[in-house]
Amino acid sequence: QSRKDALNRLSAYCHQHPDNQELDNWLPLKGIGPWTVNYAKLRGQSQPDILLNGDLGVKKAQAAVRSFEPKNCAPFRSYLTFQLWQQL
């Protein structure tokens, strides 16, 4: 039920602010956190430099691949996220 409520709050917010492109404005909504906002930036806005380092899959893949520093992958960390997901 809490997920449904969060989606309803997000839907209401988007209906009230149809031109808002600043997804960080979603953060005060209960049930919407940084991972959700960053995922929407990565997928919905196609931002190229979003690393979902809080994602469990990304963490697992990073633990297996220790030969790089994510900061060195800027400004293309979104692609790094996709590649790390492919390692699972």
CORQUI-V457033 format. One record per residue. N is the residue number from 1. SS is DSSP state (~ for helix, > for strand, _ for the rest). PHI is phi in degrees with one decimal (none if undefined). Layout:
N_SS_PHI + N_SS_PHI
This chain:
1___none + 2_~_-65.8 + 3_~_-66.3 + 4_~_-62.0 + 5_~_-62.9 + 6_~_-63.4 + 7_~_-64.8 + 8_~_-64.7 + 9_~_-64.3 + 10_~_-64.5 + 11_~_-61.0 + 12_~_-62.9 + 13_~_-61.7 + 14_~_-64.7 + 15_~_-67.0 + 16_~_-77.7 + 17___-128.9 + 18___-65.7 + 19___-98.3 + 20___-70.8 + 21___-108.7 + 22___-90.5 + 23_~_-69.9 + 24_~_-62.5 + 25_~_-67.8 + 26_~_-76.2 + 27___-56.8 + 28___-68.5 + 29___-71.8 + 30___-61.9 + 31___95.3 + 32___-111.5 + 33___-118.7 + 34_~_-59.0 + 35_~_-61.4 + 36_~_-61.7 + 37_~_-63.8 + 38_~_-66.8 + 39_~_-64.0 + 40_~_-65.3 + 41_~_-66.1 + 42_~_-64.7 + 43_~_-87.2 + 44___-76.7 + 45___-105.8 + 46___53.2 + 47___-71.1 + 48___-81.7 + 49___-122.6 + 50___-114.3 + 51___-103.5 + 52___-85.2 + 53___-70.5 + 54___-89.3 + 55___-73.0 + 56_~_-60.0 + 57_~_-62.9 + 58_~_-63.8 + 59_~_-60.7 + 60_~_-62.1 + 61_~_-66.8 + 62_~_-63.6 + 63_~_-64.4 + 64_~_-82.8 + 65___-117.1 + 66___-103.1 + 67___-90.5 + 68___-147.4 + 69___-113.2 + 70_~_-54.5 + 71_~_-63.4 + 72_~_-75.8 + 73_~_-92.4 + 74___-64.0 + 75___-98.7 + 76___-125.7 + 77_~_-72.5 + 78_~_-63.5 + 79_~_-66.9 + 80_~_-61.9 + 81_~_-57.1 + 82_~_-62.1 + 83_~_-66.6 + 84_~_-65.0 + 85_~_-62.8 + 86_~_-67.5 + 87___-77.5 + 88___-79.5
